[in-house]
Amino acid sequence: MISPESLLKLVPSVLVAFIGWNLVRRFVVPSPLDKLPGPSPKSFIAGHLPQMFAPDGWGFHRALVEKYGRVVKLYGFLRARILYVSDPKALHHIFIKDQHIFEESNAILGSNNAIFGEGLLSTLGETHKKQRRMLNPVFSIKQMRTMIPKFFAVTYDLRDVLLRKTVDGPQQVDMLTWTTRTALEIVAQAGLGQSFDPVSETHEEHPYISAMKLLGPTGRQLLMFRQFVLAPVYKYKIGTPRIQRLLLGLVPSKALQRMRGLVDVMHETSLSIFEAKKKALAESGDVRGGQDDFLSVLMRENAKASEEDKLPDHQVVAQISTIMFAAMDTTSSALSRILHLLAEHPEVQDRLRAEIRGNVKQNGGGEPDYDQLSALPYLDAVIRETLRVHPPIASLPRETRKDALLPFSKPVKSTNGKYISEVLVPKGTLVIVSIKAINTDPDVWGPDAQEWKPERWLAPIPEAVVEAHVPGVYSHLMTFVGGGRACIGFKFSEMEMKVILYVIIDLFRFSLPNSKEPIFWNMIGISTPFVNKDELRPALPLVVSRADM
């Protein structure tokens, strides 16, 4: 049997052969993508990857669209062609019509599989469809209605923390810490039926929560490893999981070994939660007496399913950390961005507070239900506009599983001066979909598309927006994607933000600190705020004070 050390020694030879073959293929064989416009790469080896995946790459991405349009050719590692897209018609084919061709990239699938297991974020085809069918009841509107009281209960803990902090006057508070803790506790209670990290100043953080918080920043440090190691390992099924783990343990990377530790904590915790619920189901015929948290609903549905539709245990376990991470990181990012914008635009904050207080008075101080929260137009507008201009995930990758013809909404001027209305995308092409670009396209949203203006949602949707047929599952936007891999929990995230804002904007005012250090938002992965660009220490310092009654 070949030892892991021997396998590791083969890696340089395999890499040399791989690089040599790709160099010959990319320089000798022309690509249909060569007719598309795009900038010349600054690096022969890395192509445009350093600019594309730079934490402060906002300017590069915006300049791509402004100078070259909705369909752009870029270069990746060793001159690999990359297709950069924000054209509505092209996106319809990518996410709807030809979604089986434009699949999740192997880099994403490989890393998600290594981190979460065989869950919703790391499966394709029939396995993915079966998992979504099983999870649909978990994220139904009916289920959301039962969750609202839990959202309020956790948010009241956040309210109490802020009340204590401001008892002697305005205080600077890292709101990212508190929005993250609140989002995690909400999804823990609503998703798993238990508490991990009660929102208080005295509670010691659970190791599972610490792992969840470090997952994103650590993952950003491993982008190249995910693309050039995990992707081929996943694609070609290299080695057993045990061999893969042994090999990873030999790689001298602090970030990689930190990630291994985080994954261990997450998997062990998820497994213990699953085993406890499974035991309860076996003993009583129900999960904890009919609890309505997501995992209980999922396990009840799975127990009732036919053998053909039933998910194996390891796939149910994989959904636990998948749901926790997806529900926590994107929601806390969006909520933090809203608070930052409200601090920058006090007139919007005042208008939102007035609407909320009007509803509080109308309800006699009671909690609004799902329908009442949904009927607050300005609260809805603030959230929608933030998700439009500042999607938590600015871009996402797809990878072609075979050659595909991709049409455009408008003809594109090719490199030979002729206009083309479609392009052949070769098998294996990395496609980068710019969510931010399509969400802020001036041809769709008008000349003020880049501006954050919540009031635009109080008027009828412009005809250009409707006619663009953007294939998103949410409000003519691509923020929650579309098609078979659309975010299954977007209503959960939306209602969670509405509850938190309803409670804290009523009582508190948020303003920018006097510090000369600007708040910087990282672009890669899930957008997160930092001060001093320290990516392992995200923060959103805001001044919090009691709002005048």
N, C-alpha and C positions, 0 to 999 in steps of 0.2 A: 504494500500500500504506500502511495506517495505521501510523504509528510507535508504539513503546512509550510515548513521552512523551504522544502524543495520547490513547492508550488510558487512560493514568493520569489525564488530565484529565477523562475521562468518569466516573471512579469516584464523585465526589461526587454527580453528578446521578442515577446509578443507585442510590446509597445512599438519597438523599432519596425517590425513587420507591418503593423497596423498603420503607422505613420507613413512608411514608404508607399504602401498600396494607395493610401488616400491622396498622397501628393501626386502620384502618377495619374490617378483617375481624375482629379480635380483640375489638373493643368492640361491634360491631353483631350479629355472628353468635354465638349461644350455643354452648357446647361441652358434649357429654355428660359431660366430666370435671368440670364445675362442680358436679355433685352429690356429688363426693367430698370428704371432710374434708381440711383442711390449713391452715397458718398464712397470715396476710396478709403480703404482701411489704413489706419496709422501703423498697424503692426502686421507683419507677414505671418507671424505665428498665431497671435490671438485675435486678429481681425478687429471687429468692432466690439468684441466681448467686454473689454475693460470699460468702454463708455456705456454699453447697454446695461451692464450689471453694477455700475457705480452707485453707491448709496445716494449720491447727489446728482444722479443722471437725469433729473427733470428737464434741464435745458436741452440736453442732447436729444431726448425723445420728442420734445416739442418742436425742435428745429427740423427733425426728420420729416414730420408731417407738413410743416409750413413750407419747407423748401422742395420736397419731393412728392408730396401728396399722400394718398391713402394706401398705395401699394408700393413698397420700397424693397430693394434688394440690399442685403447686408452680408457681411462675411463673418464666419465664426472661426473656430480653431482650424488651422491649416487650410484656410481658404474655402471652407465649407460654406455653401450658399445658405442664407437665411432669408425667409420671406417675412416682412414686417407689414401687417395688415390692419386697416381700420375702415375698410370699405363695407357698407351695409349689406350689399348683395353678396359679396365674398363671404362675409360672416354668416349669412343665412346658409350658404353651402357648407361652411366649416362646422356649424353647430346644429344644423337641422337636416338638410338634404343629404349631405355626405359625411355625417358625423362618424360613421363607421370607418371612414378613411382618415379623417383628421382626428386622430385619437389623442388622448393624453400622452405626453412625451415619456419615453423610457426613463429619463432622468427623474421625473416627478414620480412615476409609478414605482421605480426602484427604491427611491428614498422613502416614499410613503409606506411601501411594503416593509422596509427595514425598520421603520419607526413604529408604525401602528399595527402592522400585521395585515392580513387579507381582508381589509375593510372597504368601505365605500370609496375611499380616496385612492385605492391601490388595485382596483379590479377593473376588468373590461368585459365587454360582450355579455353573454347570458348570465354570468356570475354577478356582474354589476346590476343588471336589470332585475335579477331575483332579489338582491339585497334592497334595491330601491322599492320594489313592491312590498317587501316586508316592513320597510321603514315608513311607508306612506301614511299608515294610520297614526304613527307616532307624531307626525308633524301636521296633522289635519287641523282645520279651523276649529272643529269640535274639541280637539285636544288643547288647542291654544286657549280656548275660553276657560278651561279648568285651571290653567297655569297662572292666570293674571294675579290671583291672590298671593301665590308664592312669590311672584315678582315683587309685589308691594312689600311683603314681609321682609325680604332681604334688603330692599331699598330703604326701608325705615331704619335699618341698622346703619347704612351709609349716612342717612340724614342725621342720626344721633351722633356719629363721629364728627361730622362737620359742625353740628351745634356746639359740641364740647370744644372744638378747636377755635371757634369764633366767639366764645363767651366773653372774652376781654377785648374784642375788636377784630379787625381784619387780620388774617394770617395767610402767609404764603404756604400753599399746600401742593404736593405732587399729586395732581389729580389722576395721572395715569395709573399710579399705584392703586388708588381707590376704585377707579372704574374697572381695572383688571380684577381686583379682588371681588368686587360686586358681581361682575359678569361670571367669574368662576363659581362663586357661591350659588348664583341663580341656576346655572346649568348643572351644578352638582345636585341641588335639591330637586329641580324640575326634571333633570335628565337621569339621575341615578338614585334619587330618593334618599340621599344622605348629605350630611354637611362635612365639608373638608376644611374650610377656612372661614369661620364666622367673621363677618365684617366688624372688627373691633380693633382697638389700639393695643390690646393686651394679649390677644391670642397668638400663640406660636404657630408659625406656618407649617402646614403639613408637607412632608417630602414630595408627595404627588403634585401639589400645587407649585412648589419650587421648581420641579422638573418641567411642568407645563410652561412656566414663565421663561425659563432659559432655553426652551426648545427653539423658538424663532430666532433669537440672536445667535445661538450656536449653529443653527442650520445655515444662516447667511454666511458664516465663515467657511462653509463646506460646499459652496456652489460648484466649484470646479471639480471637486471630488465626486459630487453627485452626477455631474454631467459626463465625466470621462472614466469613472470607475463603476459606480452603481448602475449607470444606464446599460453598459454592455453586459454586466453581470446579470441584470434582470432580463435583458432581451434574449441572451443566449443560455439562460439558466445554468450559469457556471457554478458548479459545486453544490453541495447540499447546504442547508442553512447552518449546520454545525461547522462545516469546513469554512464557509464564508465568515462566520463569527470568529473562528480561530485566526484566519488571515487578517481580519480587521484588527484583532488584538495585537498583531505584530507591527502595525503601521505606526511609526513614531510621530503622531499628530496629537497635540493636546486637545484640539477642538474635537477630533474624532473620538478620542477616549472619553472626553466629557459627554459627548453624545451617547456613547455606549452606556455610560452610567445612568443618564436620564431615561433612556429606553428601558433599561432594567427596572428602574423604579416604577415607570408607567405600566409596564407589562405585569409585574408582580401585583401591583395594586388592582389593576383591571381584573386579573384572574381571581383575586380573592373576593372582589365584589361579585363577580359572576358566580363563583362557587357558592357564596352565601345565598344568593337569590335562587340559584338552581336547587339548593337544598330545601329552601322554604317552599318552592313550588312542588317538589316531590312529596313533602310532608303534608301540605295542606291542600294541594290541588290548585292553589293560586299563589301569586307572588306577594308576600306580606299583606295578605288580606285584601287584595284588590287595589293596591296603590296605583296611582295614575302617572308616576314618573315614566320617562321614556323607556328606560331599560325594562321596567315591569311590563309595560304595554308590549314591547318588542318580544319579550320572552313568552308572554301569554299567546301572542299571535303565532310565534314560532312553534309553540307546543301544540296549537290547534292545526297547524299546516299539514298538508300531505307530505309524504316522504320525498316526493319530487320537488316540492317548494321549500322544504325545511332547510334552514341554514345550519351547518355544522357548528359545534361549540366554538371552535377557534375563530370563526367568522363573527360570531356574536361578541366574543371577547374583544375582537379588533374594533368593533363599533364603539366601544366605551371611550377609549382615548381619542378616537376619531371625532366623535361628537363633542367631547369636552374641548379639544383643541380648536376645532372649527368654530364652535359657538363662542368660545372665549376670545380668541385673538382678533377676529374680524370685528366683533361687536365692540370690544374695548377700544380698538383703533378708531372705528367710526364715531363712537361716543366721545372719545377724547378730542377728535377733530372738531366735533360740534361745539364742545366747550371752548376750545381754542378760538374758533370763529366767532362765537358769541362774545368772548372777551374782546376780540378785535372790533366787533360791531355792536356796541352797547344799545343802539337804537333797535336792532333786531331782537336783542335779549329782552328789552323792555316790552316790546310788542308781544313776544312769546309769553312773558310773565303775565301780561294783562289777560291774554286768552286763557291761560291756565287758571288764574285766580277767578275769572268769570265762571269757569266750569266748577271750581271748588265751591264757590258760593251757591251755584245752582244745585249742586249735589248735597248741600248742607254739610260739607266737610267730609262726606263719605268717599269711598274709593270708586272711581269710575270702572265700569266693566269694559269688555273687549269692544263692544259697539260704540260706547261713549268715547273711548280713546281714539277709535278710528274716525270719529266725527269731528275731531279738532283740526280744522284746516291749516292753521299756521304751524302747529306742531308737526303735522304731516309734511308741510312744505319745507320746513327747516331740515328735516331728516332727508327728504328726497333730494333737495338741492345739494346737500353735503355729499350724499352718495353719488350724485351725478358728477360734480366737479372734483371731488376727492375720494374716489373709490378706494377702499382699503387695499385692494390688489390692483395696481395700475396696469399690469400686463400679465398675460399668461401664455404658456407654450402649448402648441399642438405638434404632432408629428405624423406625416403621411405614411399610411400603411401600404399604399400602392400609388401609382401615377394617377393624378386627378386634374381635370380641367376646371380652373377657377375663374368664374366670370366677374366682371366689375360693374358697379352702378353707372360709372362714367368712364369713357375711354381714357387710357393712360398713354402719355407720350413716351414712346420707347426710345432706346438709346440711338436708333438710326433715324429718329425724327418722325417716324410713322406712329399713328395712334392705334392702339390695340384694345380690345374689349374683353380679353381673357388671356390666361397664361396656363401652360401645362406645368404643374407642380410635380417634380419627380418623387418617386418613392423614397422615404427616409429623410425628407426635407424637414428641418425645424421651422415651424411657423410661429411667429410671435404676434399674438393678438393684442393690440393696444386698447385696453378698456377705456383708459382716460381719454385717448384721442377720439374714439367714436362718441363718447359721452359729451365731449366738448367740441364737436365738429360744427364750425360756423355755418356750413351748408345745411345742417340739420336744425341746430338750435339758435341760429341767428348770429349777428356780428358781436353780440355780447356773451357768446357761449362760454368764454373763459371766466366770466365774472360770477361770483357767488351771490345770487339774487333769489332768495326764497319766494318772493312775491310772484315770480314767474309761474309758480304752480297754482296760484289762486285764479289765474285766467285759463280759458280753454287751451288745450294742448295745440300748439301751432300745426298747421296743415303739413308743413315740411317734415315735422317729427313723425306724424302718422304715416305719411307717404314713404318715409325712409325704410319702414318695415324692419327696424332693428330687431334681431331675433332674441332679445333678452326676456327673461321671465318676469321682470319687474320694471314697470313704468317706462317703457321704451328705452331702457338703459341696459348696458351689459355688465353692470356691477355684480349681479348675482348669476351672470352667464345665462345660458339658454340651452334648450335641447335636453338630451338624455343625461347630461352631467351638470345641469343647472343646480344651484345650491338648494338642497331640499329643505333647509331650515331658515329660509330668508324671512318668513313671517314671524318666526320665533325671535330672530334678531331684531326685526323692526318693532315688535311689541315690547321687547325688553328695553330698547332705547326710549320708547314713548313713556313707559312707566317711570324709569329713572329720571328723565327730564321733567316729567310732570311733578315729581316730588321735590327735586332739588332746585329747579328754577323758581318755583313758588317761594322758597324760603331764602335762597342765597343769590348773591350777585358775584359774578366771576369777572375779573379784570386782569390785564397783563401786568407782570411784575416790572419793577423799575430796573432790573438787571440789564446790563449792556449785552449780555450773551443772548443771541437770538435762539428761538426754538427752531430746531431743524428737523424736518420730517424725512426719514429714510425712505427710499423708493423701492428697494428690493424686497421681494417677498411681501409680507404684510406691512404696510406703511406704519411706522412707529415714530413718535417724537423723541428727540434727544437734545441735550444741552452739551455743548463742546464736542458733539459728534462721537460720543463714547457709546458704541453700539452695544456693549454689554451692560450699560447702565441707562436704559431708557427712562425718560422723565418728562412730565408736563407740569412745570411750576406755574401756578396761577394764584392770584390773590383772591381769597374767598372772604366775603363779608355777609352779614345779615342783610337781606333785602328789606327796604322800607315797606312797612305794611300800609 
